[in-house]
Amino acid sequence: MPSIPDDLATFLVEAKRRTYAGLDDDATVAAPLLAGSKQLEHRAPPYAYRDIYFGMGFFVGQETVSRDDVVIWSMSYSGGVRADITDRSTLLEIYKFLRRALLGVSVVEPYRGPRLFEQAGMTYRNGVEGSLDRFHGIETIARHDGAPLYELRYSGGLLR
């Protein structure tokens, strides 16, 4: 099994904070590789991070990390808000809260956000199992009264 590079988790945290979590779609490249996708990128040689996803209310995507132009790590994800949430302002409010939670990504678990984040009448929870070489998890957002708003499932690890 390949060993986890010592600086991979640190790079992932930096990349995530400098793309969707920190900049939202302002980090999107002008000409994505796949038509109709959003593509966000961050580079800090020898690493390059790329996040490509489709959709908004429900979305599917994949993050990759390359080292010296060879993809060494990847995470796939899918999820979104409840199907009955169609109001754009509600959708944007939930995703704004999600980005604030994702800014809490840590080197210990550099996959999505922290285990728990509460603010603005909402609660973010992230349950993850595994380590950087192979992991899976589920993140949710609910109102403080417990009403579910959003769910995302993710998994990934080191490629071999």
N, C-alpha and C positions, 0 to 999 in steps of 0.2 A: 504494500500500500504506500502511495506517495506521502511524504511528510508535508505537514502544513508549513509554508514559509512563515518565518517569524513576523514579518511585517505585513502579511496579507490582511489580517483583521484591522490593523490601523489604517491601511489603504481603503478598505471597504467603508469604514466609518467616514473617512474624509470624502470619498466619492458619493456616498448617499447624502451627506449633508450639503454637498455642492451641486446636487442635481435635484431630483423631485422634492425631497424634504425641505431644502433651503430655497430653491428657486422656482419650484413648480414647473410650468411649461416654458419659463424663460430659459431653461437649460436645454430645450429641444433644438436639435440640429435642423438646419433649413431643408436639407435633402436626405430624408431617411432612406435606409437601404431597402425597406419594404414599403411599398405604396400604401397609404392610408394609416400608417403607424405613427406613433410618437416615439422618438428616439432621443435619449439623453446620454451624454458622454462626459467622462472626466478622465484626464490623463495626468499621471505623475510617474514618469519613467523610473523603472522599467515596466510599470503597470499601466493598463488602460481598462476603464470600466465602461460598459455599454448596457443600457436598459432600453429594451424595445417592447412596446405594448400597444394593444388595440382595444378600443372601446372606452366607455366612461362610466355609465351606470353599472354595467358589468364589464369587466375587462380581463384580459389575459396577457401575460407578458413573460419575459425572460431577461435576467441580468447575466452578464458574463464578465469575467476578469481575465485579461490576457497578461502574460509576463513575457517580455521580449517577443511579442506578436504571436504567442501560442496560448490558446484559451486553456486555463488551468482550473477554473472554478466557475460554477454556474448555479443559478437558482431560478426555478420557474414558479409562477404564481397565477392565481385566478381568484376573482371575487368581485365584490362591489356592494352597493347599497341594496336594500330590500327592493324587490321589483315594483312595489306600489309607491315608492318614492320617485316621483317623476318631476316634481317642482325643481327647476334649475337652482333657485336660491337655496333651497334646503340641501340639495346635492352639493353645492359649492361650500356651504357651511360645514357639512360633514367632512369633506375633503380638506378644508382648511384646518379643521381640528386634527385630522389624520396626519397632515404634514407636521403640525406642532408635535404630535406624539412621536413621529418618525425622527425628528431632530434629536430625540433622546436615545438613539441607537448607541450601543456601547461596544467596546472592544471585546468584552467578555462574550456577548451574544450579538454579533454584527449582522443580523439577518434582516430584521425589521425594526420595530420600536422597543421600548422597555416592557417589562412584564406588566406594569400598571401605570396608567397616566390618567389623571382626572382634571377636567377644566371645562368651563363654559357649559355646565349642565350635562356633560357627556363623560363616559368612562371608556377608555381604551384598555383592552387586555390582550396579552400576547403569550400564548403557551407554546413553547418550543421544546423539542427533544433532539438529542444528538449533539454533535460538535461540528466545527467548520468543515470537516472532511465529509460528513454525511448527516443531514438533519431534515426535520420537517416540523411544521407548526401551523397554528391557526391564530389569526388576530381578529378581534371583534370590537365593534363600537356599539354602545348602548346608551340610551338616556339614563340619567341617574335613577329614574323610576324602574329601570330594568328593561324598558322597551328596546328590542334589538333594532339597529339601524344599518349595520354593515358587517360583512364577514369576508375574510380572505384566507385562502389556504396556500401554503408555500412549501417547497422542498428543494433540496440541492446538495451540493458538496464539491469536493475536489474531483476533477476528471482524471481518469487513468486509462 
